Amino acid sequence: MTRVAVLGTGKMGGAIARRLKTGGFNVSVWDRKKSKAEALDVGRVAESPADAVGDAEVVVSIVTCHLPKSLSKSGRRASGVRPMDRNVPSTRSVGRPARGAQNPH
């Protein structure tokens, strides 16, 4: 089962986490307000972003600002975590390109 970490459990992050759980993914979640992550009841609630991404194969980051330095002890990205390619269509176009968008693949 694919392990997915969702960072940020607001409206969008929460909806993504719920859909992933329904789809059979192994989900871990983190939010600045732990109670929001716990209320989703979709999987393991991580203590920190670094804890959430530690064993994840896929990371979904839905936060309103840069991730805190706690993502790693050094303040750098955790090993193997890289930002999404800016040329990839938004999540709303997964499966079918958004109107006017070009599929980069």
C-alpha positions as CSV (number, residue, x, y, z in Angstrom):
1,M,0.0,0.0,0.0
2,T,1.4,3.4,-1.0
3,R,2.3,5.6,2.0
4,V,1.2,9.3,1.5
5,A,1.9,12.2,3.9
6,V,-0.5,15.1,3.8
7,L,0.8,18.3,5.3
8,G,-2.0,20.8,6.0
9,T,-5.5,19.5,6.8
10,G,-7.6,22.5,6.0
11,K,-10.5,22.3,3.5
12,M,-8.3,21.2,0.6
13,G,-5.8,19.1,2.5
14,G,-8.5,17.4,4.5
15,A,-10.5,16.6,1.4
16,I,-7.4,15.1,-0.3
17,A,-6.5,13.1,2.8
18,R,-10.1,11.7,3.0
19,R,-10.1,10.7,-0.7
20,L,-6.7,9.1,-0.4
21,K,-7.9,7.0,2.6
22,T,-11.0,6.0,0.7
23,G,-8.8,5.1,-2.3
24,G,-6.9,2.6,-0.1
25,F,-3.7,4.6,0.5
26,N,-1.8,4.5,3.9
27,V,-2.2,8.1,5.0
28,S,-0.4,10.1,7.6
29,V,-1.4,13.7,8.3
30,W,0.2,16.8,10.0
31,D,-1.3,20.2,10.7
32,R,-0.1,23.1,12.8
33,K,-3.3,22.5,14.9
34,K,-3.0,18.8,15.9
35,S,-6.7,18.7,16.7
36,K,-7.6,19.4,13.0
37,A,-5.5,16.5,11.9
38,E,-6.9,14.2,14.5
39,A,-10.5,15.1,13.6
40,L,-10.0,13.7,10.1
41,D,-9.6,10.2,11.5
42,V,-7.9,9.0,8.2
43,G,-4.6,7.6,9.6
44,R,-1.6,8.4,11.7
45,V,-1.3,11.9,13.0
46,A,2.3,13.0,12.9
47,E,4.0,15.2,15.5
48,S,5.9,17.2,12.9
49,P,6.2,17.6,9.2
50,A,9.5,15.6,9.4
51,D,7.7,12.8,11.2
52,A,4.9,12.8,8.6
53,V,7.3,12.6,5.6
54,G,9.8,10.2,7.2
55,D,8.5,7.0,5.6
56,A,6.2,8.5,2.9
57,E,6.5,7.6,-0.7
58,V,4.4,10.6,-1.7
59,V,4.1,14.0,0.0
60,V,1.2,16.4,-0.5
61,S,1.8,19.8,0.9
62,I,-1.2,22.1,1.3
63,V,-0.1,24.8,3.5
64,T,-0.5,28.6,3.3
65,C,3.1,29.5,3.7
66,H,6.5,27.8,3.6
67,L,6.9,24.7,5.7
68,P,8.5,25.3,9.1
69,K,12.2,24.5,9.6
70,S,11.1,21.5,11.6
71,L,10.7,19.7,8.3
72,S,14.3,18.6,9.0
73,K,16.7,19.1,11.8
74,S,18.9,21.2,9.6
75,G,16.1,23.4,8.2
76,R,16.7,21.9,4.8
77,R,14.4,19.6,2.9
78,A,14.2,16.1,4.2
79,S,16.2,13.6,2.1
80,G,14.4,12.8,-1.1
81,V,11.8,15.5,-0.8
82,R,11.8,17.9,-3.7
83,P,9.4,20.7,-4.8
84,M,6.9,19.8,-7.5
85,D,7.9,20.7,-11.0
86,R,6.3,24.1,-11.8
87,N,5.3,22.8,-15.2
88,V,3.0,20.1,-13.8
89,P,-0.7,20.9,-14.1
90,S,-2.5,21.6,-10.9
91,T,-4.2,18.8,-9.0
92,R,-7.6,19.8,-10.4
93,S,-6.4,18.6,-13.8
94,V,-5.1,15.2,-12.8
95,G,-6.6,12.7,-15.2
96,R,-7.6,15.3,-17.7
97,P,-6.0,18.6,-18.4
98,A,-7.7,21.8,-17.3
99,R,-9.3,23.8,-20.0
100,G,-6.5,25.5,-22.0
101,A,-3.7,23.7,-20.1
102,Q,-1.2,21.6,-22.0
103,N,-0.3,18.2,-20.6
104,P,3.5,18.2,-20.1
105,H,3.8,14.5,-20.4
